[in-house]
């Protein structure tokens, strides 16, 4: 039997837990009662930052509180993730991140991977964008079959630009080459030359996100071959997807999402999730996003967690196909 001397201690512990429970419930009921900080992996002023601020503006209206964006670009998103995951788990610090660190980095780095389900709290995937195959207008290939034929007759000479080794564009190119039995030359860039060099004819093709490519397509400086996304683009409905012609092609994950530090109380997570869904449900916002090549998502925390697990499996297969070895 327990000694009766422990009884006062047990009473105090029970009282402490009760107080903590009441406080947590009160915090959830009042949430949010002050501005919310969002640590973003995007560099201020770039395409991802501009679009995310539009999305966060709509979520801010749903919350009834200002959202203050803190840009922490660097190391492929790792700087932002590390800053966010060490913040208090009270719902007032959020992380805006792409799939880079939560999904892809584990296959590209020798260092300890971030576990997005343990080191962070998934809230919702906000949007998905599409990759596209785009070529210089004077390039001979005008379709995926043409591209395959050219690649086979010019083994190892068909080059394509992307934003870097291990990026989604690289995955798409390696997957395409593996399925078609061709050899492509990957040309990684870390600046806008990945587009301008295709426009000038230095490189015949780029595989990049539609928002970077679309203005040049509309101006006649680039020509679309195919979308590497999950469905046809609303702004270019006549352009087929790669999977329509190559069913084995697997589009790489290309999303941006909200997370919080680990340990966020479920009651606050549920309220936050509801605000996100409401913010993303604005008709005008959805129409503008679709027209700009973004597919708004707004799934639940449970759905998003399941999506992350699937995307880790996909990324693992694509890294193996691309034969990419960890670099740091």
Helices and strands as residue ranges (DSSP letters): G 4-6, H 7-30, E 36-40, H 47-63, E 67-71, G 75-77, H 78-85, E 93-98, H 99-99, I 100-104, H 105-108, E 120-129, E 131-136, H 144-153, E 158-162, H 168-180, E 184-188, H 193-200, E 205-209, H 210-218, E 222-227, H 242-245, E 255-261, H 266-280, H 283-291, E 294-296, H 301-322
